[in-house]
Amino acid sequence: MKICFISLVFCIAFGALSFTAISAEPSIPAPVMEIEPWGLTTDRKSSGIYWDLQEAIAKRAGFSPKLQIRPYVRVAKEIGDADGGFTLMTENPEIIAVANKVGLLTDLDVIVLSRVDAPIATIPELNGKYVAIIHGTDHHHLLDGKAKIKTSAVVKSSDQQLQLLALGRVDAVLGVRQALVYKLNRMSESNRPKVGTPVVVGKIQAFVWLSKNSPKDWGPKLQAAIDSLRKDGTIENIFKKYQ
């Protein structure tokens, strides 16, 4: 009788452990690019548009996300090295080589901002102007065939772009609307340039990317999560949070 009782306890315990192992959410690595407002760290706390979105997408898809802020140039490498890693970004050769495009996240406006005292209201008015762009981006090619600009590359950030505009060292800045508006709204009054109406020069698309090493059924799960989060307004609300 005692042996049967011990066996029963063992079976129950083993069954509980097995159930826990089976029902546990699979872990999914999720590097987030370190560019404000997409991924940032403040007071040792990570956040950002893509940070919040990747966490929401992974959880809605039934995964346990392993989020980490990473320099932009390292994101694709980590996706290639890690089974099942996923991320959010626009299309570039590095990410295409290591990941499959799961689906469209959203369209992003690329805009030009100029100073109120020297306004640029149309694309043709950019001809011959000095325009600050972020080093490593190619959004200015949206102007090819429309306006010939003189580019002034900025090392890292939208913040530096706007500082150059405030100092009058460039005629305009060009970048993704969310990034420029985010930084503009957080600059001090004394340093913030007074800008005119944004000029939209085109759109780029942000996609969800999944490592080519991942299980085949993970892509549809992430796609279903995106559709669900778009339908209930979560994606829109996260973008609004970082205006």
C-alpha positions as CSV (number, residue, x, y, z in Angstrom):
1,M,0.0,0.0,0.0
2,K,2.8,2.4,0.9
3,I,4.6,1.6,-2.4
4,C,1.4,2.4,-4.4
5,F,1.0,5.7,-2.5
6,I,4.6,6.7,-3.3
7,S,4.1,5.7,-6.9
8,L,0.9,7.8,-7.1
9,V,2.6,10.8,-5.7
10,F,5.5,10.4,-8.1
11,C,3.1,10.1,-11.1
12,I,1.2,13.2,-10.0
13,A,4.4,15.2,-9.6
14,F,5.8,14.0,-12.9
15,G,2.6,14.8,-14.6
16,A,2.6,18.3,-13.2
17,L,6.1,18.8,-14.4
18,S,5.3,17.5,-17.8
19,F,2.3,19.8,-18.1
20,T,4.3,22.8,-17.1
21,A,7.0,21.9,-19.6
22,I,4.4,21.4,-22.4
23,S,2.3,24.5,-21.6
24,A,5.3,26.9,-21.1
25,E,5.5,29.6,-23.7
26,P,8.4,29.2,-26.1
27,S,11.0,31.9,-25.7
28,I,11.8,34.1,-28.7
29,P,14.9,36.4,-28.9
30,A,13.9,39.9,-30.0
31,P,16.7,42.5,-30.5
32,V,15.4,46.1,-30.7
33,M,17.4,48.7,-32.6
34,E,18.9,51.4,-30.5
35,I,17.5,54.5,-32.2
36,E,15.1,56.8,-30.5
37,P,12.1,56.6,-30.4
38,W,12.2,53.0,-31.7
39,G,14.4,51.6,-28.9
40,L,15.9,53.6,-26.0
41,T,17.0,53.2,-22.4
42,T,16.3,55.8,-19.7
43,D,17.3,55.4,-16.1
44,R,18.2,51.7,-16.9
45,K,14.6,51.1,-18.2
46,S,14.1,50.1,-21.8
47,S,11.2,51.3,-23.9
48,G,10.4,52.7,-27.3
49,I,7.9,52.1,-30.2
50,Y,9.5,48.9,-31.4
51,W,10.3,47.7,-27.9
52,D,6.6,48.0,-26.9
53,L,5.5,46.6,-30.2
54,Q,7.8,43.6,-30.2
55,E,6.8,42.7,-26.6
56,A,3.1,43.0,-27.5
57,I,3.4,41.0,-30.8
58,A,5.4,38.2,-29.1
59,K,3.0,37.9,-26.2
60,R,-0.1,38.0,-28.4
61,A,1.5,35.2,-30.5
62,G,2.0,33.0,-27.5
63,F,5.8,33.6,-27.0
64,S,7.9,34.7,-24.1
65,P,9.9,37.6,-25.5
66,K,13.6,38.0,-24.7
67,L,13.9,41.7,-25.5
68,Q,17.3,43.5,-25.7
69,I,18.3,46.9,-27.0
70,R,21.0,46.6,-29.6
71,P,23.0,48.9,-31.9
72,Y,21.3,49.1,-35.3
73,V,24.2,47.4,-37.1
74,R,24.0,44.4,-34.7
75,V,20.3,43.6,-35.0
76,A,20.6,41.7,-38.3
77,K,23.6,39.8,-37.1
78,E,21.8,38.6,-33.9
79,I,18.8,37.6,-35.9
80,G,21.1,35.5,-38.1
81,D,22.8,33.9,-35.1
82,A,19.7,33.2,-33.0
83,D,17.1,30.5,-33.8
84,G,13.7,32.1,-33.9
85,G,14.8,35.7,-33.4
86,F,12.5,38.4,-34.7
87,T,12.6,42.2,-35.0
88,L,11.0,45.2,-36.6
89,M,12.7,47.5,-39.1
90,T,12.6,48.8,-42.7
91,E,14.1,46.7,-45.5
92,N,17.8,46.6,-45.9
93,P,20.3,44.1,-47.4
94,E,21.6,42.8,-44.0
95,I,18.2,41.8,-42.7
96,I,17.0,40.3,-46.0
97,A,20.0,38.0,-45.9
98,V,19.2,36.5,-42.5
99,A,15.4,36.8,-42.0
100,N,12.1,36.3,-43.8
101,K,9.6,39.1,-44.0
102,V,6.6,38.0,-42.0
103,G,4.3,41.0,-42.9
104,L,3.9,44.7,-43.0
105,L,3.8,46.6,-39.7
106,T,3.1,50.1,-41.0
107,D,3.9,52.8,-43.5
108,L,6.2,55.6,-42.2
109,D,6.3,59.2,-43.6
110,V,9.7,60.6,-44.5
111,I,9.6,64.3,-44.0
112,V,11.7,67.5,-44.4
113,L,11.6,70.1,-41.7
114,S,12.9,73.7,-42.3
115,R,13.0,76.8,-40.1
116,V,10.1,79.2,-40.0
117,D,12.4,82.1,-40.9
118,A,13.7,80.2,-44.0
119,P,10.8,78.0,-45.0
120,I,10.9,75.2,-47.6
121,A,7.3,74.4,-48.6
122,T,7.8,72.2,-51.6
123,I,10.1,69.5,-52.8
124,P,11.5,71.5,-55.7
125,E,12.6,74.2,-53.2
126,L,15.1,71.7,-51.8
127,N,17.3,72.0,-54.9
128,G,20.8,73.1,-53.9
129,K,19.9,73.1,-50.2
130,Y,22.0,71.6,-47.4
131,V,20.0,68.9,-45.7
132,A,21.0,67.0,-42.6
133,I,20.5,63.2,-42.8
134,I,21.4,60.4,-40.4
135,H,24.5,58.5,-41.4
136,G,23.7,55.0,-42.7
137,T,20.2,55.8,-43.8
138,D,19.2,56.2,-47.5
139,H,15.8,57.9,-47.1
140,H,17.1,60.9,-49.1
141,H,17.0,58.7,-52.2
142,L,13.2,59.3,-52.2
143,L,14.2,62.7,-53.6
144,D,16.1,61.3,-56.6
145,G,14.8,62.8,-59.7
146,K,12.7,65.3,-57.7
147,A,15.3,67.6,-56.1
148,K,19.1,67.7,-56.0
149,I,20.2,68.3,-52.4
150,K,23.6,68.7,-50.7
151,T,23.6,66.2,-47.9
152,S,25.3,66.8,-44.5
153,A,25.6,63.4,-42.8
154,V,24.9,63.2,-39.1
155,V,26.7,60.7,-37.0
156,K,23.9,59.2,-35.0
157,S,20.7,60.9,-34.1
158,S,17.7,63.1,-34.9
159,D,18.7,65.2,-32.0
160,Q,21.9,66.2,-33.8
161,Q,20.0,66.9,-37.0
162,L,17.7,69.3,-35.2
163,Q,20.6,71.0,-33.4
164,L,22.2,71.8,-36.7
165,L,19.0,73.2,-38.0
166,A,18.6,75.4,-34.9
167,L,22.1,76.7,-35.4
168,G,21.5,77.5,-39.0
169,R,24.2,75.2,-40.2
170,V,21.8,73.3,-42.6
171,D,18.7,74.5,-44.5
172,A,16.6,71.5,-43.6
173,V,16.6,68.0,-42.0
174,L,15.2,64.8,-43.5
175,G,14.0,61.7,-41.6
176,V,11.1,59.6,-40.5
177,R,8.3,61.7,-39.0
178,Q,8.1,59.8,-35.7
179,A,11.8,60.2,-35.0
180,L,12.0,63.9,-35.7
181,V,8.7,64.8,-33.9
182,Y,9.7,62.8,-30.9
183,K,13.1,64.6,-30.5
184,L,11.6,68.0,-31.4
185,N,9.0,67.7,-28.6
186,R,11.6,66.8,-26.1
187,M,14.2,69.5,-26.8
188,S,14.4,72.5,-24.4
189,E,12.8,75.7,-25.5
190,S,16.1,77.4,-25.8
191,N,17.6,74.8,-28.1
192,R,14.5,73.9,-30.1
193,P,14.4,75.2,-33.7
194,K,11.1,76.9,-34.8
195,V,10.1,74.8,-37.7
196,G,7.6,75.2,-40.4
197,T,5.0,72.8,-41.8
198,P,6.6,69.4,-42.6
199,V,6.9,68.4,-46.3
200,V,6.3,64.7,-46.9
201,V,8.8,63.5,-49.5
202,G,7.7,59.8,-49.5
203,K,7.0,56.7,-47.5
204,I,9.0,53.7,-46.3
205,Q,7.6,50.5,-44.9
206,A,8.4,48.9,-41.6
207,F,8.1,45.1,-41.5
208,V,8.2,42.2,-39.0
209,W,11.2,40.0,-39.7
210,L,11.7,36.4,-38.5
211,S,15.0,34.5,-38.5
212,K,15.3,32.0,-41.4
213,N,16.3,29.5,-38.7
214,S,13.0,29.6,-36.9
215,P,10.3,27.0,-37.0
216,K,8.0,27.4,-40.0
217,D,4.8,27.8,-37.9
218,W,6.2,30.9,-36.1
219,G,5.6,33.2,-39.0
220,P,1.9,32.7,-39.2
221,K,1.6,33.1,-35.4
222,L,3.4,36.5,-35.5
223,Q,1.3,37.6,-38.5
224,A,-1.9,36.7,-36.6
225,A,-0.7,38.7,-33.7
226,I,0.0,41.7,-35.8
227,D,-3.5,41.5,-37.4
228,S,-5.1,41.2,-33.9
229,L,-3.1,44.1,-32.4
230,R,-3.9,46.3,-35.4
231,K,-7.6,45.5,-35.1
232,D,-7.9,46.3,-31.4
233,G,-5.9,49.6,-31.8
234,T,-2.8,48.5,-29.8
235,I,-0.4,49.3,-32.7
236,E,-1.9,52.8,-33.2
237,N,-1.9,53.5,-29.4
238,I,1.8,52.6,-29.0
239,F,2.8,55.0,-31.9
240,K,0.7,57.8,-30.2
241,K,2.5,57.2,-26.9
242,Y,5.8,58.3,-28.4
243,Q,4.6,61.5,-30.2
